[in-house]
């Protein structure tokens, strides 16, 4: 029998994050300031865009040197793209064959919708108001085209499991959510949601852009069917490239909806992301064939969702970023962020800000309401050289592995009373 959301959260709180970090036994300590460029800014906006480390920059520079035909670059070993996919799969507990490249989180989500035949096949999609806000128009448009889109409303900054259960009725085809909300850091009990959805015959997609690299993620253990993320946040990569996960078994039942260069190979080609292009039958000296080309579909996520070329320089940054995360361990990174979130929460509350991040959240995002936040806070924070995410009526603070208590103190000193 699966735990309820409250039971699961209680168990998580009962096991201190510090103990999880100790079990990880990282060889290095946090904060890790040496790996990032020195800056006069107290940068606490990592949930928007994470700074690139010195090592990631060097890896990208090495790639660019090769692209300029720099003869000194010939001795540098190119990034093994299959190994990078395997590193990400290990981070989120998936099989490398279940992971492929995707341009962005949104592109991954749309690829899943296409594979499931939306909007033409209709059916019910359940999503919630703590999902990525930029996905809202997409689901509203699907609703206009005949899809039964059900919105689960947030209450007290949370999506309650009982509300999800009411929305996931027989005939639901997909449940789409953000594992960690970009708005306030709320984290779903993903396994509990998947159990509900699967019992109703539905599949589950999770946006994990604010989870992978920031909190422990177990895709296999959760039972989630699809997941996607870009890499310019907690994976320490850059814009333009990320990952799409599709659970094996689910893939086998999906028709092809994306047709691209990397999804097909020569007949009998070994699995993997090497080229092994299909065999043509139309050019001079080609072998004869009844069709213009002979090919096989690559196995796994690559065969279903591998399309055209992708940002090679970003692969170098991601590869380094995944090594960087592994060096410390996600539990230690999570514990470090929580050591800063605690004083932030207390300081914001003391100044009269209404915090909308659930108290039980163990994610590196803290959001507080303030009327006219952007208008009121832009100037004082710029003057103090402090960077957070400012919106019309809320601010979001998101510390990472290079931040320390002095960054927190600078922010709290710069903020006026609410």
VEXLOKE-166841 format. One record per residue (C-alpha): residue number from 1; x negated, y, z. Coordinates in Angstrom, 3 decimals. Example, Ala and Ser with C-alpha at 12.3 -4.5 7.8 and 13.67 -1.06 7.14 Angstrom:
{node 1 {-12.300 -4.500 7.800}}
{node 2 {-13.670 -1.060 7.140}}
end
This chain:
{node 1 {0.000 0.000 0.000}}
{node 2 {-1.415 3.401 -0.963}}
{node 3 {-1.843 6.191 1.571}}
{node 4 {0.396 9.222 1.448}}
{node 5 {-1.205 12.522 0.562}}
{node 6 {-1.132 13.660 4.212}}
{node 7 {-2.648 10.371 5.414}}
{node 8 {-5.348 10.549 2.775}}
{node 9 {-6.176 14.138 3.691}}
{node 10 {-6.253 13.240 7.361}}
{node 11 {-8.699 10.447 6.668}}
{node 12 {-10.869 12.771 4.606}}
{node 13 {-10.968 15.362 7.363}}
{node 14 {-11.712 12.707 9.981}}
{node 15 {-14.846 11.715 8.087}}
{node 16 {-17.092 14.772 8.304}}
{node 17 {-18.608 15.881 5.045}}
{node 18 {-21.942 16.224 6.804}}
{node 19 {-21.913 12.493 7.472}}
{node 20 {-21.242 11.829 3.794}}
{node 21 {-24.196 14.046 2.913}}
{node 22 {-26.412 12.202 5.357}}
{node 23 {-25.554 8.885 3.702}}
{node 24 {-26.554 10.369 0.351}}
{node 25 {-29.981 11.163 1.874}}
{node 26 {-31.060 13.712 -0.740}}
{node 27 {-34.775 14.299 -1.077}}
{node 28 {-34.331 18.072 -1.419}}
{node 29 {-32.666 20.626 0.822}}
{node 30 {-30.118 23.342 0.229}}
{node 31 {-29.814 26.210 -0.527}}
{node 32 {-31.752 25.727 -3.725}}
{node 33 {-32.788 29.262 -4.653}}
{node 34 {-36.095 28.347 -6.289}}
{node 35 {-34.390 26.636 -9.244}}
{node 36 {-32.544 29.804 -10.299}}
{node 37 {-33.675 33.262 -11.345}}
{node 38 {-33.979 35.816 -8.563}}
{node 39 {-31.201 38.391 -8.731}}
{node 40 {-30.204 41.429 -6.661}}
{node 41 {-26.586 40.294 -6.947}}
{node 42 {-24.929 38.126 -4.321}}
{node 43 {-23.344 35.901 -6.942}}
{node 44 {-20.293 34.109 -5.554}}
{node 45 {-18.392 33.575 -8.814}}
{node 46 {-19.653 30.122 -9.767}}
{node 47 {-16.130 28.849 -10.449}}
{node 48 {-16.003 31.269 -13.390}}
{node 49 {-19.481 30.709 -14.822}}
{node 50 {-22.392 29.036 -13.078}}
{node 51 {-25.883 30.478 -13.645}}
{node 52 {-28.235 28.392 -15.778}}
{node 53 {-31.223 27.060 -13.863}}
{node 54 {-34.868 27.550 -14.836}}
{node 55 {-35.048 23.876 -15.774}}
{node 56 {-31.970 23.986 -17.995}}
{node 57 {-33.321 27.066 -19.733}}
{node 58 {-36.634 25.300 -20.363}}
{node 59 {-34.792 22.301 -21.789}}
{node 60 {-32.790 24.534 -24.120}}
{node 61 {-35.930 26.436 -25.134}}
{node 62 {-37.604 23.142 -26.010}}
{node 63 {-34.697 22.231 -28.260}}
{node 64 {-34.773 25.636 -29.962}}
{node 65 {-38.529 25.305 -30.493}}
{node 66 {-37.888 22.112 -32.410}}
{node 67 {-35.198 23.796 -34.479}}
{node 68 {-37.680 26.516 -35.470}}
{node 69 {-40.095 23.798 -36.663}}
{node 70 {-42.573 24.861 -33.991}}
{node 71 {-45.380 22.282 -34.387}}
{node 72 {-45.933 22.213 -30.618}}
{node 73 {-42.374 20.998 -30.179}}
{node 74 {-43.086 17.730 -31.999}}
{node 75 {-44.694 16.265 -28.876}}
{node 76 {-41.625 16.963 -26.754}}
{node 77 {-39.266 14.037 -26.403}}
{node 78 {-35.756 14.899 -27.638}}
{node 79 {-32.841 14.480 -25.268}}
{node 80 {-31.288 11.012 -25.385}}
{node 81 {-27.626 11.885 -25.930}}
{node 82 {-26.426 8.398 -25.037}}
{node 83 {-28.342 8.636 -21.768}}
{node 84 {-26.683 11.990 -21.030}}
{node 85 {-23.239 10.465 -21.513}}
{node 86 {-24.266 7.635 -19.201}}
{node 87 {-25.388 10.132 -16.526}}
{node 88 {-22.018 11.848 -16.606}}
{node 89 {-20.217 8.498 -16.515}}
{node 90 {-22.229 7.551 -13.431}}
{node 91 {-21.364 10.860 -11.750}}
{node 92 {-17.607 10.290 -12.102}}
{node 93 {-17.639 6.468 -11.832}}
{node 94 {-16.735 5.563 -15.376}}
{node 95 {-18.184 3.348 -18.080}}
{node 96 {-20.310 5.201 -20.674}}
{node 97 {-18.134 3.677 -23.392}}
{node 98 {-15.151 5.543 -21.912}}
{node 99 {-16.781 8.966 -22.328}}
{node 100 {-17.470 11.145 -25.339}}
{node 101 {-18.266 14.772 -26.156}}
{node 102 {-15.600 17.427 -26.394}}
{node 103 {-15.887 21.117 -27.176}}
{node 104 {-14.031 22.270 -24.062}}
{node 105 {-11.626 21.094 -21.384}}
{node 106 {-8.681 22.447 -23.356}}
{node 107 {-9.817 20.680 -26.520}}
{node 108 {-9.954 17.444 -24.544}}
{node 109 {-6.453 17.972 -23.183}}
{node 110 {-5.106 18.706 -26.650}}
{node 111 {-6.818 15.604 -28.064}}
{node 112 {-4.974 13.525 -25.479}}
{node 113 {-1.654 15.151 -26.376}}
{node 114 {-2.260 14.447 -30.084}}
{node 115 {-3.178 10.828 -29.374}}
{node 116 {0.081 10.387 -27.473}}
{node 117 {2.023 11.802 -30.413}}
{node 118 {3.214 15.057 -28.835}}
{node 119 {5.245 16.977 -29.777}}
{node 120 {6.752 14.735 -32.464}}
{node 121 {7.311 11.666 -30.284}}
{node 122 {9.000 13.817 -27.630}}
{node 123 {9.507 12.391 -24.138}}
{node 124 {8.844 13.918 -20.711}}
{node 125 {5.636 15.589 -19.539}}
{node 126 {5.262 16.479 -15.863}}
{node 127 {2.822 19.224 -14.968}}
{node 128 {2.523 21.690 -12.099}}
{node 129 {1.963 25.370 -11.411}}
{node 130 {-1.533 24.790 -9.979}}
{node 131 {-2.698 23.325 -13.281}}
{node 132 {-5.027 25.522 -15.368}}
{node 133 {-3.044 28.681 -16.097}}
{node 134 {-4.327 28.905 -19.680}}
{node 135 {-2.593 25.568 -20.336}}
{node 136 {0.808 27.021 -19.403}}
{node 137 {1.530 28.419 -22.902}}
{node 138 {0.616 25.066 -24.443}}
{node 139 {3.250 23.236 -22.406}}
{node 140 {5.808 25.994 -22.883}}
{node 141 {5.303 25.685 -26.654}}
{node 142 {5.706 21.905 -26.452}}
{node 143 {8.967 22.547 -24.610}}
{node 144 {10.152 24.757 -27.450}}
{node 145 {9.442 21.884 -29.844}}
{node 146 {11.639 19.434 -28.008}}
{node 147 {9.342 17.953 -25.355}}
{node 148 {10.962 17.637 -21.906}}
{node 149 {8.382 19.558 -19.842}}
{node 150 {8.995 19.481 -16.092}}
{node 151 {7.168 21.961 -13.849}}
{node 152 {6.429 21.035 -10.250}}
{node 153 {6.265 24.242 -8.218}}
{node 154 {3.566 24.877 -5.633}}
{node 155 {4.617 25.267 -2.004}}
{node 156 {2.259 26.746 0.590}}
{node 157 {-0.542 26.625 -1.967}}
{node 158 {-0.105 22.880 -2.512}}
{node 159 {1.581 20.488 -4.894}}
{node 160 {3.419 18.080 -2.623}}
{node 161 {3.438 14.426 -3.537}}
{node 162 {7.160 14.123 -2.831}}
{node 163 {7.843 16.866 -5.384}}
{node 164 {5.751 15.016 -7.963}}
{node 165 {7.698 11.834 -7.175}}
{node 166 {11.010 13.579 -7.891}}
{node 167 {9.752 14.875 -11.249}}
{node 168 {8.155 11.611 -12.461}}
{node 169 {11.309 9.814 -13.558}}
{node 170 {11.619 6.756 -15.826}}
{node 171 {10.864 7.889 -19.354}}
{node 172 {8.037 10.183 -18.281}}
{node 173 {5.181 9.662 -20.711}}
{node 174 {2.451 11.892 -19.283}}
{node 175 {1.541 13.610 -16.039}}
{node 176 {-0.929 16.445 -16.616}}
{node 177 {-2.722 18.211 -13.763}}
{node 178 {-5.926 19.806 -12.560}}
{node 179 {-7.648 17.604 -9.999}}
{node 180 {-8.901 20.817 -8.342}}
{node 181 {-6.905 23.960 -9.000}}
{node 182 {-8.766 26.843 -10.601}}
{node 183 {-6.404 29.205 -8.772}}
{node 184 {-6.957 28.242 -5.148}}
{node 185 {-9.038 25.054 -4.887}}
{node 186 {-6.148 22.754 -3.963}}
{node 187 {-7.091 19.133 -4.679}}
{node 188 {-4.597 16.467 -5.700}}
{node 189 {-4.640 12.980 -4.238}}
{node 190 {-5.305 11.658 -7.715}}
{node 191 {-4.872 7.983 -6.904}}
{node 192 {-1.502 8.629 -5.265}}
{node 193 {-0.313 10.586 -8.309}}
{node 194 {-1.562 7.853 -10.657}}
{node 195 {0.232 5.187 -8.626}}
{node 196 {3.481 7.157 -8.924}}
{node 197 {3.033 7.764 -12.640}}
{node 198 {2.044 4.222 -13.527}}
{node 199 {5.005 2.822 -11.594}}
{node 200 {7.235 4.922 -13.877}}
{node 201 {5.376 3.853 -17.021}}
{node 202 {3.579 7.180 -17.476}}
{node 203 {-0.068 7.980 -18.140}}
{node 204 {-2.089 10.638 -16.282}}
{node 205 {-4.450 13.321 -17.583}}
{node 206 {-6.697 15.230 -15.157}}
{node 207 {-8.603 18.433 -15.805}}
{node 208 {-11.740 17.882 -13.696}}
{node 209 {-13.688 21.042 -14.523}}
{node 210 {-13.589 22.201 -10.872}}
{node 211 {-14.245 18.721 -9.498}}
{node 212 {-17.103 17.068 -11.406}}
{node 213 {-20.367 18.085 -9.752}}
{node 214 {-18.599 19.901 -6.903}}
{node 215 {-16.688 17.160 -5.078}}
{node 216 {-16.912 13.366 -5.288}}
{node 217 {-14.956 12.066 -8.297}}
{node 218 {-14.011 8.426 -8.815}}
{node 219 {-12.171 8.115 -12.115}}
{node 220 {-12.133 4.327 -12.051}}
{node 221 {-10.948 4.155 -8.460}}
{node 222 {-8.195 6.699 -9.023}}
{node 223 {-6.760 4.823 -11.998}}
{node 224 {-6.507 8.042 -14.037}}
{node 225 {-6.082 7.439 -17.760}}
{node 226 {-7.696 10.581 -19.220}}
{node 227 {-9.895 13.363 -17.913}}
{node 228 {-11.847 16.236 -19.420}}
{node 229 {-14.162 19.020 -18.384}}
{node 230 {-16.500 21.616 -19.812}}
{node 231 {-19.978 22.016 -18.323}}
{node 232 {-20.562 25.725 -17.724}}
{node 233 {-19.282 25.568 -14.152}}
{node 234 {-20.308 22.928 -11.600}}
{node 235 {-22.193 20.699 -14.074}}
{node 236 {-24.818 23.447 -14.549}}
{node 237 {-24.565 23.343 -18.345}}
{node 238 {-23.299 25.976 -20.771}}
{node 239 {-20.329 26.969 -22.916}}
{node 240 {-19.233 24.969 -25.938}}
{node 241 {-19.584 21.377 -24.766}}
{node 242 {-18.149 19.013 -22.205}}
{node 243 {-16.810 15.506 -21.729}}
{node 244 {-13.614 13.588 -22.431}}
{node 245 {-12.846 10.379 -20.548}}
{node 246 {-10.333 7.785 -21.747}}
{node 247 {-9.771 4.591 -19.814}}
{node 248 {-10.425 1.400 -21.713}}
{node 249 {-7.281 -0.628 -22.153}}
{node 250 {-5.292 2.571 -22.604}}
{node 251 {-7.339 3.410 -25.686}}
{node 252 {-6.512 0.107 -27.340}}
{node 253 {-2.836 1.037 -27.541}}
{node 254 {-3.391 4.499 -29.017}}
{node 255 {-3.224 5.216 -32.742}}
{node 256 {-5.988 7.379 -34.166}}
{node 257 {-5.051 11.046 -34.173}}
{node 258 {-8.512 12.592 -34.647}}
{node 259 {-10.600 11.576 -37.647}}
{node 260 {-14.198 12.691 -37.566}}
{node 261 {-17.777 12.086 -38.522}}
{node 262 {-18.795 10.485 -35.241}}
{node 263 {-15.773 8.224 -34.902}}
{node 264 {-16.694 5.956 -37.806}}
{node 265 {-19.752 3.882 -38.673}}
{node 266 {-20.976 1.400 -41.235}}
{node 267 {-19.265 -2.010 -41.061}}
{node 268 {-20.891 -4.050 -38.322}}
{node 269 {-22.931 -1.109 -36.970}}
{node 270 {-24.015 -1.446 -33.322}}
{node 271 {-22.024 0.572 -30.760}}
{node 272 {-23.340 3.922 -29.623}}
{node 273 {-23.675 7.470 -30.864}}
{node 274 {-26.327 6.842 -33.507}}
{node 275 {-25.290 7.862 -36.999}}
{node 276 {-25.108 4.548 -38.965}}
{node 277 {-22.822 6.345 -41.428}}
{node 278 {-20.097 4.516 -43.358}}
{node 279 {-21.126 2.875 -46.638}}
{node 280 {-20.032 4.906 -49.653}}
{node 281 {-19.036 3.388 -52.993}}
{node 282 {-18.805 6.505 -55.170}}
{node 283 {-22.353 7.758 -55.694}}
{node 284 {-24.970 6.516 -58.194}}
{node 285 {-26.566 3.222 -57.066}}
{node 286 {-23.965 2.690 -54.311}}
{node 287 {-22.772 -0.911 -53.939}}
{node 288 {-19.371 -1.495 -55.522}}
{node 289 {-16.238 -1.305 -53.415}}
{node 290 {-12.484 -1.195 -53.830}}
{node 291 {-12.235 2.000 -51.761}}
{node 292 {-14.437 5.145 -51.682}}
{node 293 {-16.011 4.040 -48.408}}
{node 294 {-16.382 1.006 -46.143}}
{node 295 {-16.410 1.720 -42.413}}
{node 296 {-15.634 0.488 -38.950}}
{node 297 {-14.162 2.445 -36.081}}
{node 298 {-16.618 2.925 -33.261}}
{node 299 {-15.526 1.395 -29.969}}
{node 300 {-14.361 3.284 -26.916}}
{node 301 {-13.728 6.985 -26.479}}
{node 302 {-16.186 7.889 -29.224}}
{node 303 {-14.200 5.965 -31.826}}
{node 304 {-10.931 7.601 -30.853}}
{node 305 {-12.057 11.143 -30.163}}
{node 306 {-15.495 11.601 -31.756}}
{node 307 {-15.078 14.264 -34.412}}
{node 308 {-17.707 16.610 -35.858}}
{node 309 {-21.042 17.969 -34.763}}
{node 310 {-21.474 19.528 -31.341}}
{node 311 {-23.786 21.959 -29.541}}
{node 312 {-27.128 20.181 -29.345}}
{node 313 {-28.849 22.865 -27.267}}
{node 314 {-26.124 22.523 -24.649}}
{node 315 {-26.799 18.770 -24.436}}
{node 316 {-30.290 19.658 -23.218}}
{node 317 {-28.853 21.953 -20.538}}
{node 318 {-26.248 19.382 -19.458}}
{node 319 {-28.843 16.628 -19.262}}
{node 320 {-30.966 18.727 -16.930}}
{node 321 {-27.906 19.817 -14.945}}
{node 322 {-26.813 16.237 -14.321}}
{node 323 {-30.319 15.374 -13.100}}
{node 324 {-30.223 18.440 -10.851}}
{node 325 {-26.923 17.360 -9.300}}
{node 326 {-28.176 13.820 -8.798}}
{node 327 {-31.296 15.151 -7.077}}
{node 328 {-29.223 16.599 -4.227}}
{node 329 {-26.134 14.403 -4.392}}
{node 330 {-22.565 15.652 -4.693}}
{node 331 {-21.742 15.058 -0.989}}
{node 332 {-24.630 17.319 0.030}}
{node 333 {-23.607 19.983 -2.490}}
{node 334 {-20.036 19.792 -1.214}}
{node 335 {-21.171 20.017 2.427}}
{node 336 {-23.344 23.047 1.658}}
{node 337 {-20.429 24.870 0.027}}
{node 338 {-18.187 24.071 2.992}}
{node 339 {-20.776 25.488 5.393}}
{node 340 {-20.294 28.810 3.564}}
{node 341 {-16.536 28.514 3.002}}
{node 342 {-15.919 28.286 6.762}}
{node 343 {-17.384 31.720 7.634}}
{node 344 {-15.787 33.179 4.504}}
{node 345 {-12.378 31.944 5.567}}
{node 346 {-12.811 33.358 9.076}}
{node 347 {-14.174 36.693 7.839}}
{node 348 {-11.433 37.219 5.261}}
{node 349 {-8.744 36.389 7.789}}
{node 350 {-10.282 38.788 10.304}}
{node 351 {-9.999 41.575 7.722}}
{node 352 {-6.341 40.849 7.129}}
{node 353 {-6.548 38.932 3.834}}
{node 354 {-3.942 36.229 3.292}}
{node 355 {-5.741 33.040 2.330}}
{node 356 {-3.867 30.755 -0.073}}
{node 357 {-6.419 27.934 -0.233}}
{node 358 {-5.097 25.036 1.877}}
{node 359 {-6.922 24.640 5.178}}
{node 360 {-7.646 20.977 4.427}}
{node 361 {-9.271 21.707 1.047}}
{node 362 {-12.905 20.628 0.744}}
{node 363 {-13.555 22.281 -2.601}}
{node 364 {-15.913 25.224 -3.249}}
{node 365 {-13.123 27.715 -4.034}}
{node 366 {-11.513 30.112 -1.564}}
{node 367 {-8.705 32.401 -2.723}}
{node 368 {-7.083 35.292 -0.855}}
{node 369 {-4.179 37.534 -1.780}}
{node 370 {-4.540 41.305 -1.920}}
{node 371 {-2.169 43.671 -3.744}}
{node 372 {-4.021 45.442 -6.572}}
{node 373 {-7.159 43.447 -5.763}}
{node 374 {-9.010 44.258 -8.972}}
{node 375 {-8.280 47.984 -8.752}}
{node 376 {-9.156 48.190 -5.066}}
{node 377 {-12.242 45.983 -4.938}}
{node 378 {-14.090 46.469 -8.229}}
{node 379 {-15.936 49.614 -7.119}}
{node 380 {-16.948 48.605 -3.563}}
{node 381 {-18.170 45.180 -4.678}}
{node 382 {-20.115 46.649 -7.601}}
{node 383 {-21.706 49.168 -5.245}}
{node 384 {-22.740 46.364 -2.877}}
{node 385 {-23.920 44.217 -5.829}}
{node 386 {-21.604 41.367 -4.962}}
{node 387 {-19.854 39.269 -7.625}}
{node 388 {-16.623 37.333 -7.044}}
{node 389 {-13.664 36.627 -9.308}}
{node 390 {-11.231 39.557 -9.153}}
{node 391 {-7.662 39.383 -10.444}}
{node 392 {-4.701 41.718 -10.290}}
{node 393 {-3.554 40.553 -6.876}}
{node 394 {-6.077 38.022 -5.610}}
{node 395 {-9.792 37.381 -5.291}}
{node 396 {-11.541 34.040 -5.516}}
{node 397 {-14.900 33.270 -3.903}}
{node 398 {-16.875 30.216 -5.040}}
{node 399 {-20.293 29.505 -3.494}}
{node 400 {-22.687 26.976 -4.977}}
{node 401 {-25.937 25.236 -4.167}}
{node 402 {-28.135 28.381 -4.388}}
{node 403 {-25.976 30.593 -2.149}}
{node 404 {-26.732 31.193 1.520}}
{node 405 {-25.265 32.896 4.592}}
{node 406 {-26.682 36.263 3.562}}
{node 407 {-24.529 36.210 0.426}}
{node 408 {-21.471 35.616 2.583}}
{node 409 {-22.437 38.425 4.957}}
{node 410 {-22.897 40.872 2.063}}
{node 411 {-19.476 40.065 0.670}}
{node 412 {-17.703 40.404 4.005}}
{node 413 {-19.513 43.675 4.771}}
{node 414 {-18.505 45.101 1.370}}
{node 415 {-14.818 44.180 1.599}}
{node 416 {-12.438 46.785 3.035}}
{node 417 {-9.683 45.711 5.359}}
{node 418 {-6.596 44.469 3.523}}
end
